[in-house]
Amino acid sequence: MSDTAIKRPAGVTIVGILTAILGVINIVFGVWMLMYWLGIKLGTLFEGQTVFWLLFNGFLAVVMGLIYFWLTQLTFAGSQTAQVLISVFAVINIVFGFFHFDSGGAAQIILNLIVVLIVNTHKAKLWFSQTA
């Protein structure tokens, strides 16, 4: 490592790990919804949901999980694209947190606000300016 190389900030590492965890959670829930649609019921969480709801949300959750894995890779590579997309997703999650504020939305708002603040610190901006 040369003296001019930018060291990844701890906050960026934490955001990268959280992004990977989100990817796993999304894929697990997406597969769970698709299995429920196929008749393999591993609980009653999706009881009463329509076929369209299970298919649409299951597929969307798997796709979002794959996007989160891609963002994790970009985050650890120092991509500015990752910084922008993580900020956008966090702001969207903050907005949706207000829709279910009484059932966990407050935690969602706080965690995503922390993510936005971390990826927009001076050190994080330097890290994310390495690649496009």
ABEGO torsion letter per residue (X at the ends): XBAABBBBBAAAAAAAAAAAAAAAAAAAAAAAAAAAAAGBBAEAAABGBBAAAAAAAAAAAAAAAAAAAAAAAAAAAGBAAAAAAAAAAAAAAAAAAAABAAAGAAAAAAAAAAAAAAAABAAAAAAAAABX
